[in-house]
Amino acid sequence: IATTAEDSGFDSVWVMDHLYQIEMVGPKEDPMVEAYTLLAAIAARTKVVSLGTMVTGVTYRNPALLAKIVTTLDLICSGRAILGMGAAWNDDEHAGYGYDFPPAGERLDRLEEALQICRAMFTEATPSFEGRHYRIQSVLNNPKPVRGRVPVLIGGGGEKRTLRLVARYGDACNLFGDPDAVRHKLDVLE
């Protein structure tokens, strides 16, 4: 599918970062593969499309390890990786896999810290960070991303917190709704 998309002129290919199939697509028992392993395989078979997750839930991976994973993907695909990240929402997956599923406010706090860590690891030599939920100490992420950093797409359109995170840390966001709703969200983002 990815090579057909690339051959047809698409500029990016995105995969879900879910552990179960999501309700709006099919039964949770339907096949679902791990997103970054899949993206690495797609990277080996494509040449120009950008590759990303729509989106990685902040609760599924330690942000320092996530930065390393995404940097590795960026190297494999010669600078075409995009980090898609959000606050996570699927409590069923969390329960099944044994991940904590904190309240939305804490997940957004974690998202902000994770964005700071990933940005620092993409661009700084040996960043340190001490947050409420995550910490890194003189961490190494070598080699660095091909373009010097990996663009970040932040999932969600919450007007109080998420769009503020997009404005501060993001290069893009994904929004849902009819044209008027999306226009409104873009006005809030501006």
N, CA and C atoms as an extended XYZ file, in Angstrom:
570
Properties=species:S:1:pos:R:3:atomname:S:1:resname:S:1:resid:I:1 pbc="F F F"
N         0.833       -1.194        0.000 N   ILE     1
C         0.000        0.000        0.000 CA  ILE     1
C         0.875        1.255        0.000 C   ILE     1
N         1.954        1.229        0.792 N   ALA     2
C         2.827        2.402        0.877 CA  ALA     2
C         3.535        2.682       -0.445 C   ALA     2
N         4.010        1.647       -1.118 N   THR     3
C         4.678        1.888       -2.389 CA  THR     3
C         3.690        2.345       -3.454 C   THR     3
N         2.467        1.838       -3.415 N   THR     4
C         1.433        2.312       -4.334 CA  THR     4
C         1.123        3.782       -4.065 C   THR     4
N         1.028        4.145       -2.800 N   ALA     5
C         0.785        5.549       -2.442 CA  ALA     5
C         1.916        6.434       -2.950 C   ALA     5
N         3.145        6.007       -2.742 N   GLU     6
C         4.289        6.783       -3.209 CA  GLU     6
C         4.278        6.893       -4.738 C   GLU     6
N         4.055        5.778       -5.421 N   ASP     7
C         4.011        5.789       -6.884 CA  ASP     7
C         2.868        6.640       -7.426 C   ASP     7
N         1.821        6.832       -6.624 N   SER     8
C         0.658        7.624       -7.036 CA  SER     8
C         0.792        9.102       -6.700 C   SER     8
N         1.909        9.492       -6.085 N   GLY     9
C         2.146       10.900       -5.814 CA  GLY     9
C         1.847       11.369       -4.401 C   GLY     9
N         1.466       10.471       -3.510 N   PHE    10
C         1.261       10.882       -2.120 CA  PHE    10
C         2.589       11.355       -1.543 C   PHE    10
N         2.531       12.346       -0.633 N   ASP    11
C         3.787       12.843       -0.068 CA  ASP    11
C         4.081       12.279        1.312 C   ASP    11
N         3.135       11.558        1.910 N   SER    12
C         3.387       10.957        3.212 CA  SER    12
C         2.545        9.701        3.396 C   SER    12
N         3.040        8.836        4.280 N   VAL    13
C         2.334        7.617        4.672 CA  VAL    13
C         2.334        7.597        6.197 C   VAL    13
N         1.154        7.370        6.758 N   TRP    14
C         0.973        7.389        8.205 CA  TRP    14
C         0.394        6.062        8.660 C   TRP    14
N         0.826        5.605        9.826 N   VAL    15
C         0.258        4.399       10.419 CA  VAL    15
C        -0.250        4.737       11.818 C   VAL    15
N        -1.251        3.971       12.258 N   MET    16
C        -1.750        4.137       13.624 CA  MET    16
C        -0.745        3.547       14.599 C   MET    16
N        -0.609        4.166       15.746 N   ASP    17
C         0.181        3.572       16.812 CA  ASP    17
C        -0.781        3.074       17.877 C   ASP    17
N        -1.438        1.970       17.541 N   HIS    18
C        -2.354        1.315       18.475 CA  HIS    18
C        -1.925       -0.127       18.646 C   HIS    18
N        -2.350       -0.706       19.749 N   LEU    19
C        -2.012       -2.079       20.068 CA  LEU    19
C        -3.158       -3.027       19.747 C   LEU    19
N        -4.372       -2.490       19.732 N   TYR    20
C        -5.574       -3.189       19.286 CA  TYR    20
C        -6.158       -2.387       18.130 C   TYR    20
N        -6.901       -3.052       17.264 N   GLN    21
C        -7.639       -2.318       16.243 CA  GLN    21
C        -8.646       -1.407       16.955 C   GLN    21
N        -8.866       -0.213       16.416 N   ILE    22
C        -9.767        0.728       17.074 CA  ILE    22
C       -11.189        0.546       16.558 C   ILE    22
N       -12.163        0.797       17.443 N   GLU    23
C       -13.578        0.531       17.172 CA  GLU    23
C       -14.080        1.092       15.854 C   GLU    23
N       -13.694        2.338       15.536 N   MET    24
C       -14.248        2.962       14.335 CA  MET    24
C       -13.729        2.348       13.036 C   MET    24
N       -12.733        1.445       13.149 N   VAL    25
C       -12.181        0.767       11.979 CA  VAL    25
C       -12.631       -0.687       11.917 C   VAL    25
N       -12.654       -1.353       13.064 N   GLY    26
C       -13.039       -2.760       13.084 CA  GLY    26
C       -12.992       -3.326       14.478 C   GLY    26
N       -13.271       -4.621       14.608 N   PRO    27
C       -13.225       -5.268       15.922 CA  PRO    27
C       -11.813       -5.228       16.491 C   PRO    27
N       -11.700       -5.083       17.813 N   LYS    28
C       -10.378       -4.959       18.416 CA  LYS    28
C        -9.515       -6.191       18.180 C   LYS    28
N       -10.133       -7.331       17.872 N   GLU    29
C        -9.378       -8.559       17.614 CA  GLU    29
C        -8.742       -8.587       16.221 C   GLU    29
N        -9.106       -7.652       15.352 N   ASP    30
C        -8.496       -7.602       14.018 CA  ASP    30
C        -6.987       -7.381       14.131 C   ASP    30
N        -6.228       -7.794       13.136 N   PRO    31
C        -4.782       -7.638       13.197 CA  PRO    31
C        -4.345       -6.182       13.389 C   PRO    31
N        -3.324       -6.001       14.226 N   MET    32
C        -2.719       -4.683       14.447 CA  MET    32
C        -1.243       -4.913       14.734 C   MET    32
N        -0.395       -4.364       13.896 N   VAL    33
C         1.049       -4.536       14.070 CA  VAL    33
C         1.639       -3.312       14.760 C   VAL    33
N         2.842       -3.473       15.294 N   GLU    34
C         3.514       -2.382       16.003 CA  GLU    34
C         3.973       -1.324       15.003 C   GLU    34
N         3.702       -0.077       15.311 N   ALA    35
C         3.844        1.022       14.360 CA  ALA    35
C         5.275        1.275       13.890 C   ALA    35
N         6.234        1.346       14.784 N   TYR    36
C         7.586        1.727       14.371 CA  TYR    36
C         8.313        0.602       13.640 C   TYR    36
N         8.004       -0.639       13.977 N   THR    37
C         8.549       -1.756       13.210 CA  THR    37
C         8.003       -1.715       11.790 C   THR    37
N         6.706       -1.446       11.674 N   LEU    38
C         6.078       -1.323       10.361 CA  LEU    38
C         6.678       -0.161        9.571 C   LEU    38
N         6.867        0.992       10.213 N   LEU    39
C         7.432        2.145        9.507 CA  LEU    39
C         8.852        1.870        9.021 C   LEU    39
N         9.632        1.138        9.802 N   ALA    40
C        10.988        0.789        9.353 CA  ALA    40
C        10.933       -0.086        8.108 C   ALA    40
N         9.983       -1.021        8.078 N   ALA    41
C         9.830       -1.863        6.891 CA  ALA    41
C         9.391       -1.033        5.691 C   ALA    41
N         8.468       -0.097        5.906 N   ILE    42
C         8.025        0.784        4.822 CA  ILE    42
C         9.183        1.665        4.354 C   ILE    42
N         9.993        2.131        5.283 N   ALA    43
C        11.144        2.982        4.936 CA  ALA    43
C        12.099        2.259        3.989 C   ALA    43
N        12.252        0.966        4.206 N   ALA    44
C        13.160        0.186        3.359 CA  ALA    44
C        12.608       -0.024        1.952 C   ALA    44
N        11.315        0.218        1.758 N   ARG    45
C        10.678       -0.052        0.473 CA  ARG    45
C        10.246        1.211       -0.272 C   ARG    45
N        10.434        2.356        0.345 N   THR    46
C        10.031        3.618       -0.284 CA  THR    46
C        11.239        4.538       -0.393 C   THR    46
N        11.066        5.611       -1.176 N   LYS    47
C        12.197        6.516       -1.398 CA  LYS    47
C        11.908        7.973       -1.070 C   LYS    47
N        10.660        8.416       -1.217 N   VAL    48
C        10.398        9.856       -1.065 CA  VAL    48
C         9.291       10.219       -0.081 C   VAL    48
N         8.369        9.328        0.204 N   VAL    49
C         7.270        9.697        1.104 CA  VAL    49
C         7.783        9.905        2.520 C   VAL    49
N         7.226       10.903        3.200 N   SER    50
C         7.488       11.070        4.621 CA  SER    50
C         6.733        9.976        5.373 C   SER    50
N         7.243        9.619        6.553 N   LEU    51
C         6.680        8.502        7.313 CA  LEU    51
C         6.440        8.910        8.756 C   LEU    51
N         5.230        8.625        9.262 N   GLY    52
C         4.948        8.982       10.644 CA  GLY    52
C         3.811        8.192       11.243 C   GLY    52
N         3.638        8.380       12.541 N   THR    53
C         2.517        7.782       13.256 CA  THR    53
C         1.449        8.838       13.467 C   THR    53
N         0.222        8.399       13.379 N   MET    54
C        -0.930        9.295       13.578 CA  MET    54
C        -1.784        8.697       14.689 C   MET    54
N        -1.462        8.868       15.928 N   VAL    55
C        -0.250        9.376       16.539 CA  VAL    55
C         0.187        8.430       17.656 C   VAL    55
N         1.430        8.565       18.083 N   THR    56
C         1.940        7.774       19.196 CA  THR    56
C         1.375        8.302       20.500 C   THR    56
N         0.768        7.425       21.278 N   GLY    57
C         0.292        7.807       22.607 CA  GLY    57
C         1.473        7.955       23.547 C   GLY    57
N         1.527        9.063       24.248 N   VAL    58
C         2.660        9.379       25.119 CA  VAL    58
C         2.862        8.323       26.209 C   VAL    58
N         1.838        7.584       26.533 N   THR    59
C         1.916        6.603       27.612 CA  THR    59
C         2.514        5.264       27.186 C   THR    59
N         2.713        5.042       25.894 N   TYR    60
C         3.169        3.740       25.421 CA  TYR    60
C         4.678        3.532       25.472 C   TYR    60
N         5.452        4.608       25.430 N   ARG    61
C         6.905        4.471       25.392 CA  ARG    61
C         7.546        5.583       26.212 C   ARG    61
N         8.629        5.258       26.865 N   ASN    62
C         9.427        6.270       27.525 CA  ASN    62
C         9.854        7.288       26.458 C   ASN    62
N         9.733        8.593       26.716 N   PRO    63
C        10.021        9.569       25.658 CA  PRO    63
C        11.464        9.571       25.172 C   PRO    63
N        12.415        9.243       26.032 N   ALA    64
C        13.806        9.187       25.574 CA  ALA    64
C        13.996        8.025       24.606 C   ALA    64
N        13.423        6.883       24.937 N   LEU    65
C        13.487        5.746       24.012 CA  LEU    65
C        12.735        6.067       22.726 C   LEU    65
N        11.590        6.739       22.834 N   LEU    66
C        10.843        7.127       21.639 CA  LEU    66
C        11.690        8.025       20.740 C   LEU    66
N        12.387        8.992       21.317 N   ALA    67
C        13.252        9.872       20.520 CA  ALA    67
C        14.321        9.056       19.793 C   ALA    67
N        14.877        8.056       20.461 N   LYS    68
C        15.885        7.196       19.846 CA  LYS    68
C        15.270        6.366       18.715 C   LYS    68
N        14.067        5.830       18.948 N   ILE    69
C        13.374        5.045       17.924 CA  ILE    69
C        13.099        5.900       16.695 C   ILE    69
N        12.575        7.093       16.905 N   VAL    70
C        12.227        7.970       15.776 CA  VAL    70
C        13.483        8.450       15.062 C   VAL    70
N        14.547        8.710       15.792 N   THR    71
C        15.813        9.076       15.152 CA  THR    71
C        16.318        7.930       14.291 C   THR    71
N        16.224        6.711       14.791 N   THR    72
C        16.643        5.544       14.009 CA  THR    72
C        15.803        5.418       12.744 C   THR    72
N        14.489        5.595       12.881 N   LEU    73
C        13.620        5.581       11.698 CA  LEU    73
C        14.061        6.658       10.715 C   LEU    73
N        14.369        7.850       11.211 N   ASP    74
C        14.801        8.950       10.346 CA  ASP    74
C        16.076        8.586        9.585 C   ASP    74
N        16.979        7.908       10.237 N   LEU    75
C        18.218        7.477        9.573 CA  LEU    75
C        17.928        6.417        8.513 C   LEU    75
N        17.060        5.467        8.839 N   ILE    76
C        16.717        4.402        7.892 CA  ILE    76
C        16.081        4.989        6.629 C   ILE    76
N        15.238        6.003        6.798 N   CYS    77
C        14.516        6.550        5.646 CA  CYS    77
C        15.157        7.819        5.085 C   CYS    77
N        16.398        8.076        5.460 N   SER    78
C        17.159        9.213        4.925 CA  SER    78
C        16.464       10.550        5.157 C   SER    78
N        15.964       10.752        6.383 N   GLY    79
C        15.417       12.049        6.755 CA  GLY    79
C        13.955       12.263        6.443 C   GLY    79
N        13.165       11.208        6.375 N   ARG    80
C        11.746       11.360        6.036 CA  ARG    80
C        10.805       11.131        7.207 C   ARG    80
N        11.339       10.929        8.423 N   ALA    81
C        10.489       10.627        9.574 CA  ALA    81
C         9.786       11.871       10.102 C   ALA    81
N         8.589       11.663       10.619 N   ILE    82
C         7.827       12.685       11.338 CA  ILE    82
C         7.376       12.031       12.641 C   ILE    82
N         7.573       12.722       13.757 N   LEU    83
C         7.092       12.212       15.033 CA  LEU    83
C         5.682       12.711       15.257 C   LEU    83
N         4.721       11.803       15.238 N   GLY    84
C         3.348       12.127       15.600 CA  GLY    84
C         3.114       11.661       17.023 C   GLY    84
N         2.694       12.586       17.897 N   MET    85
C         2.514       12.228       19.299 CA  MET    85
C         1.279       12.908       19.879 C   MET    85
N         0.595       12.189       20.759 N   GLY    86
C        -0.573       12.743       21.420 CA  GLY    86
C        -0.682       12.217       22.837 C   GLY    86
N        -1.745       12.618       23.517 N   ALA    87
C        -1.921       12.301       24.934 CA  ALA    87
C        -2.469       10.898       25.188 C   ALA    87
N        -2.828       10.157       24.167 N   ALA    88
C        -3.384        8.793       24.267 CA  ALA    88
C        -4.827        8.837       24.758 C   ALA    88
N        -5.598        7.848       24.312 N   TRP    89
C        -7.008        7.843       24.680 CA  TRP    89
C        -7.599        6.453       24.897 C   TRP    89
N        -6.969        5.419       24.393 N   ASN    90
C        -7.595        4.099       24.393 CA  ASN    90
C        -7.306        3.358       25.699 C   ASN    90
N        -8.192        3.508       26.677 N   ASP    91
C        -7.990        2.893       27.984 CA  ASP    91
C        -7.994        1.365       27.918 C   ASP    91
N        -8.687        0.779       26.959 N   ASP    92
C        -8.735       -0.667       26.811 CA  ASP    92
C        -7.352       -1.234       26.496 C   ASP    92
N        -6.625       -0.588       25.593 N   GLU    93
C        -5.261       -1.017       25.279 CA  GLU    93
C        -4.368       -0.912       26.510 C   GLU    93
N        -4.506        0.179       27.223 N   HIS    94
C        -3.677        0.386       28.417 CA  HIS    94
C        -3.915       -0.738       29.426 C   HIS    94
N        -5.170       -1.064       29.663 N   ALA    95
C        -5.494       -2.129       30.614 CA  ALA    95
C        -4.925       -3.462       30.142 C   ALA    95
N        -5.127       -3.769       28.877 N   GLY    96
C        -4.658       -5.043       28.332 CA  GLY    96
C        -3.151       -5.199       28.400 C   GLY    96
N        -2.419       -4.157       28.087 N   TYR    97
C        -0.962       -4.218       28.060 CA  TYR    97
C        -0.318       -3.843       29.393 C   TYR    97
N        -1.131       -3.457       30.379 N   GLY    98
C        -0.589       -3.143       31.692 CA  GLY    98
C         0.009       -1.759       31.822 C   GLY    98
N        -0.340       -0.848       30.913 N   TYR    99
C         0.137        0.532       31.001 CA  TYR    99
C        -0.806        1.336       31.884 C   TYR    99
N        -0.235        2.214       32.690 N   ASP   100
C        -1.064        3.142       33.458 CA  ASP   100
C        -1.813        4.047       32.499 C   ASP   100
N        -3.037        4.404       32.873 N   PHE   101
C        -3.851        5.322       32.075 CA  PHE   101
C        -4.302        6.451       33.001 C   PHE   101
N        -3.411        7.423       33.203 N   PRO   102
C        -3.747        8.510       34.119 CA  PRO   102
C        -4.841        9.407       33.551 C   PRO   102
N        -5.402       10.281       34.382 N   PRO   103
C        -6.414       11.231       33.900 CA  PRO   103
C        -5.853       12.113       32.778 C   PRO   103
N        -6.766       12.693       32.003 N   ALA   104
C        -6.381       13.487       30.828 CA  ALA   104
C        -5.390       14.586       31.168 C   ALA   104
N        -5.579       15.286       32.259 N   GLY   105
C        -4.663       16.365       32.632 CA  GLY   105
C        -3.243       15.879       32.805 C   GLY   105
N        -3.074       14.735       33.459 N   GLU   106
C        -1.734       14.183       33.634 CA  GLU   106
C        -1.156       13.704       32.307 C   GLU   106
N        -1.994       13.112       31.465 N   ARG   107
C        -1.490       12.672       30.158 CA  ARG   107
C        -1.005       13.866       29.347 C   ARG   107
N        -1.692       14.984       29.431 N   LEU   108
C        -1.242       16.192       28.729 CA  LEU   108
C         0.035       16.746       29.350 C   LEU   108
N         0.170       16.668       30.672 N   ASP   109
C         1.428       17.062       31.323 CA  ASP   109
C         2.569       16.182       30.820 C   ASP   109
N         2.306       14.888       30.731 N   ARG   110
C         3.317       13.948       30.233 CA  ARG   110
C         3.670       14.253       28.775 C   ARG   110
N         2.652       14.592       27.992 N   LEU   111
C         2.899       14.935       26.595 CA  LEU   111
C         3.829       16.136       26.493 C   LEU   111
N         3.591       17.144       27.280 N   GLU   112
C         4.462       18.326       27.219 CA  GLU   112
C         5.898       17.976       27.592 C   GLU   112
N         6.073       17.204       28.647 N   GLU   113
C         7.434       16.800       29.022 CA  GLU   113
C         8.077       15.949       27.931 C   GLU   113
N         7.317       15.034       27.354 N   ALA   114
C         7.850       14.170       26.300 CA  ALA   114
C         8.256       14.983       25.075 C   ALA   114
N         7.463       15.982       24.720 N   LEU   115
C         7.820       16.848       23.589 CA  LEU   115
C         9.123       17.586       23.862 C   LEU   115
N         9.301       18.059       25.081 N   GLN   116
C        10.539       18.753       25.432 CA  GLN   116
C        11.740       17.814       25.346 C   GLN   116
N        11.578       16.597       25.845 N   ILE   117
C        12.671       15.622       25.804 CA  ILE   117
C        13.013       15.246       24.364 C   ILE   117
N        12.000       14.947       23.564 N   CYS   118
C        12.268       14.557       22.172 CA  CYS   118
C        12.959       15.679       21.415 C   CYS   118
N        12.447       16.896       21.523 N   ARG   119
C        13.076       18.040       20.840 CA  ARG   119
C        14.541       18.173       21.249 C   ARG   119
N        14.795       18.088       22.564 N   ALA   120
C        16.165       18.225       23.057 CA  ALA   120
C        17.055       17.107       22.527 C   ALA   120
N        16.551       15.882       22.523 N   MET   121
C        17.361       14.767       22.054 CA  MET   121
C        17.622       14.822       20.559 C   MET   121
N        16.719       15.422       19.807 N   PHE   122
C        16.943       15.575       18.370 CA  PHE   122
C        18.032       16.599       18.078 C   PHE   122
N        18.173       17.613       18.918 N   THR   123
C        19.001       18.773       18.556 CA  THR   123
C        20.201       19.029       19.453 C   THR   123
N        20.197       18.576       20.687 N   GLU   124
C        21.278       18.892       21.623 CA  GLU   124
C        22.234       17.720       21.774 C   GLU   124
N        23.481       18.028       22.150 N   ALA   125
C        24.513       16.993       22.260 CA  ALA   125
C        24.236       16.016       23.406 C   ALA   125
N        24.035       16.514       24.617 N   THR   126
C        23.809       15.662       25.787 CA  THR   126
C        22.795       16.328       26.723 C   THR   126
N        21.532       16.398       26.300 N   PRO   127
C        20.554       17.115       27.111 CA  PRO   127
C        20.215       16.399       28.421 C   PRO   127
N        19.842       17.204       29.395 N   SER   128
C        19.285       16.717       30.656 CA  SER   128
C        17.932       17.392       30.843 C   SER   128
N        17.041       16.708       31.533 N   PHE   129
C        15.713       17.246       31.795 CA  PHE   129
C        15.190       16.578       33.053 C   PHE   129
N        14.623       17.361       33.932 N   GLU   130
C        14.009       16.829       35.142 CA  GLU   130
C        12.589       17.360       35.211 C   GLU   130
N        11.629       16.500       34.939 N   GLY   131
C        10.233       16.882       35.001 CA  GLY   131
C         9.520       16.153       36.116 C   GLY   131
N         8.246       16.335       36.179 N   ARG   132
C         7.449       15.646       37.193 CA  ARG   132
C         7.291       14.166       36.854 C   ARG   132
N         7.232       13.853       35.542 N   HIS   133
C         6.959       12.485       35.109 CA  HIS   133
C         8.148       11.800       34.446 C   HIS   133
N         9.021       12.566       33.826 N   TYR   134
C        10.140       11.989       33.085 CA  TYR   134
C        11.421       12.740       33.413 C   TYR   134
N        12.536       12.044       33.221 N   ARG   135
C        13.838       12.685       33.399 CA  ARG   135
C        14.851       12.026       32.467 C   ARG   135
N        15.813       12.816       32.048 N   ILE   136
C        16.972       12.312       31.308 CA  ILE   136
C        18.202       12.991       31.893 C   ILE   136
N        19.333       12.323       31.825 N   GLN   137
C        20.568       12.877       32.377 CA  GLN   137
C        21.686       12.735       31.361 C   GLN   137
N        22.114       13.857       30.806 N   SER   138
C        23.209       13.857       29.822 CA  SER   138
C        23.049       12.719       28.826 C   SER   138
N        21.848       12.602       28.265 N   VAL   139
C        21.519       11.486       27.394 CA  VAL   139
C        22.178       11.650       26.023 C   VAL   139
N        22.590       10.546       25.462 N   LEU   140
C        23.180       10.528       24.122 CA  LEU   140
C        22.139       10.032       23.128 C   LEU   140
N        22.073       10.693       22.013 N   ASN   141
C        21.223       10.251       20.905 CA  ASN   141
C        22.042       10.447       19.633 C   ASN   141
N        22.976        9.549       19.428 N   ASN   142
C        23.881        9.644       18.287 CA  ASN   142
C        23.731        8.410       17.420 C   ASN   142
N        23.692        8.595       16.107 N   PRO   143
C        23.772        9.884       15.409 CA  PRO   143
C        22.465       10.666       15.538 C   PRO   143
N        22.537       11.927       15.180 N   LYS   144
C        21.370       12.806       15.215 CA  LYS   144
C        20.512       12.579       13.968 C   LYS   144
N        19.264       13.083       13.996 N   PRO   145
C        18.415       12.989       12.803 CA  PRO   145
C        19.078       13.626       11.586 C   PRO   145
N        18.742       13.135       10.423 N   VAL   146
C        19.363       13.562        9.162 CA  VAL   146
C        19.238       15.072        8.948 C   VAL   146
N        18.063       15.638        9.216 N   ARG   147
C        17.835       17.073        8.988 CA  ARG   147
C        18.179       17.918       10.202 C   ARG   147
N        18.800       17.321       11.209 N   GLY   148
C        19.131       18.049       12.418 CA  GLY   148
C        18.039       17.969       13.471 C   GLY   148
N        16.840       17.648       13.058 N   ARG   149
C        15.711       17.408       13.957 CA  ARG   149
C        14.632       16.681       13.174 C   ARG   149
N        13.672       16.140       13.878 N   VAL   150
C        12.537       15.466       13.255 CA  VAL   150
C        11.311       16.353       13.460 C   VAL   150
N        10.562       16.657       12.398 N   PRO   151
C         9.337       17.434       12.574 CA  PRO   151
C         8.357       16.708       13.499 C   PRO   151
N         7.555       17.497       14.221 N   VAL   152
C         6.625       16.948       15.201 CA  VAL   152
C         5.195       17.328       14.841 C   VAL   152
N         4.338       16.313       14.736 N   LEU   153
C         2.903       16.511       14.579 CA  LEU   153
C         2.265       16.140       15.912 C   LEU   153
N         1.446       17.029       16.444 N   ILE   154
C         0.775       16.769       17.722 CA  ILE   154
C        -0.686       16.460       17.430 C   ILE   154
N        -1.141       15.329       17.950 N   GLY   155
C        -2.501       14.875       17.722 CA  GLY   155
C        -3.490       15.531       18.665 C   GLY   155
N        -4.610       15.933       18.115 N   GLY   156
C        -5.689       16.476       18.926 CA  GLY   156
C        -5.932       17.946       18.673 C   GLY   156
N        -7.077       18.402       19.117 N   GLY   157
C        -7.457       19.785       18.891 CA  GLY   157
C        -8.048       20.461       20.110 C   GLY   157
N        -7.713       19.962       21.307 N   GLY   158
C        -8.214       20.580       22.526 CA  GLY   158
C        -7.762       22.027       22.622 C   GLY   158
N        -8.715       22.913       22.837 N   GLU   159
C        -8.421       24.343       22.774 CA  GLU   159
C        -7.689       24.870       24.002 C   GLU   159
N        -7.829       24.222       25.143 N   LYS   160
C        -7.186       24.726       26.360 CA  LYS   160
C        -5.727       24.316       26.466 C   LYS   160
N        -5.409       23.071       26.110 N   ARG   161
C        -4.039       22.590       26.305 CA  ARG   161
C        -3.367       22.138       25.012 C   ARG   161
N        -4.049       21.300       24.243 N   THR   162
C        -3.385       20.661       23.108 CA  THR   162
C        -2.944       21.670       22.065 C   THR   162
N        -3.804       22.584       21.679 N   LEU   163
C        -3.407       23.560       20.662 CA  LEU   163
C        -2.299       24.482       21.165 C   LEU   163
N        -2.244       24.714       22.465 N   ARG   164
C        -1.117       25.476       23.032 CA  ARG   164
C         0.192       24.703       22.866 C   ARG   164
N         0.119       23.375       23.062 N   LEU   165
C         1.306       22.543       22.853 CA  LEU   165
C         1.723       22.550       21.389 C   LEU   165
N         0.749       22.531       20.484 N   VAL   166
C         1.055       22.613       19.052 CA  VAL   166
C         1.787       23.922       18.755 C   VAL   166
N         1.262       25.025       19.272 N   ALA   167
C         1.866       26.333       19.016 CA  ALA   167
C         3.287       26.403       19.565 C   ALA   167
N         3.520       25.761       20.687 N   ARG   168
C         4.827       25.872       21.337 CA  ARG   168
C         5.849       24.863       20.822 C   ARG   168
N         5.410       23.631       20.571 N   TYR   169
C         6.359       22.553       20.260 CA  TYR   169
C         6.147       21.893       18.903 C   TYR   169
N         5.029       22.132       18.261 N   GLY   170
C         4.693       21.364       17.074 CA  GLY   170
C         5.010       22.052       15.769 C   GLY   170
N         5.121       21.223       14.754 N   ASP   171
C         5.240       21.694       13.377 CA  ASP   171
C         3.920       21.516       12.643 C   ASP   171
N         3.061       20.671       13.196 N   ALA   172
C         1.770       20.376       12.565 CA  ALA   172
C         0.861       19.763       13.619 C   ALA   172
N        -0.426       19.661       13.259 N   CYS   173
C        -1.390       18.981       14.125 CA  CYS   173
C        -2.421       18.304       13.236 C   CYS   173
N        -3.157       17.372       13.812 N   ASN   174
C        -4.277       16.796       13.077 CA  ASN   174
C        -5.554       17.206       13.783 C   ASN   174
N        -6.493       17.689       13.012 N   LEU   175
C        -7.751       18.194       13.543 CA  LEU   175
C        -8.901       17.422       12.931 C   LEU   175
N        -9.990       17.329       13.679 N   PHE   176
C       -11.181       16.637       13.219 CA  PHE   176
C       -12.349       17.607       13.200 C   PHE   176
N       -13.323       17.333       12.333 N   GLY   177
C       -14.545       18.115       12.315 CA  GLY   177
C       -14.891       18.587       10.920 C   GLY   177
N       -16.037       19.233       10.844 N   ASP   178
C       -16.458       19.800        9.560 CA  ASP   178
C       -15.618       21.053        9.285 C   ASP   178
N       -15.712       21.616        8.081 N   PRO   179
C       -14.860       22.774        7.740 CA  PRO   179
C       -14.967       23.934        8.730 C   PRO   179
N       -16.166       24.235        9.229 N   ASP   180
C       -16.305       25.329       10.188 CA  ASP   180
C       -15.583       25.019       11.493 C   ASP   180
N       -15.684       23.782       11.957 N   ALA   181
C       -15.014       23.388       13.199 CA  ALA   181
C       -13.493       23.458       13.042 C   ALA   181
N       -12.989       22.993       11.903 N   VAL   182
C       -11.546       23.043       11.665 CA  VAL   182
C       -11.074       24.493       11.546 C   VAL   182
N       -11.847       25.341       10.861 N   ARG   183
C       -11.497       26.770       10.773 CA  ARG   183
C       -11.396       27.387       12.162 C   ARG   183
N       -12.361       27.050       13.016 N   HIS   184
C       -12.355       27.566       14.387 CA  HIS   184
C       -11.089       27.119       15.125 C   HIS   184
N       -10.754       25.836       15.021 N   LYS   185
C        -9.548       25.318       15.688 CA  LYS   185
C        -8.300       26.019       15.162 C   LYS   185
N        -8.236       26.261       13.859 N   LEU   186
C        -7.079       26.970       13.292 CA  LEU   186
C        -7.014       28.410       13.789 C   LEU   186
N        -8.181       29.053       13.969 N   ASP   187
C        -8.200       30.397       14.551 CA  ASP   187
C        -7.676       30.376       15.985 C   ASP   187
N        -8.090       29.391       16.758 N   VAL   188
C        -7.603       29.258       18.128 CA  VAL   188
C        -6.100       29.032       18.122 C   VAL   188
N        -5.633       28.165       17.233 N   LEU   189
C        -4.193       27.869       17.120 CA  LEU   189
C        -3.417       29.134       16.783 C   LEU   189
N        -3.938       29.928       15.846 N   GLU   190
C        -3.273       31.181       15.464 CA  GLU   190
C        -3.175       32.120       16.660 C   GLU   190
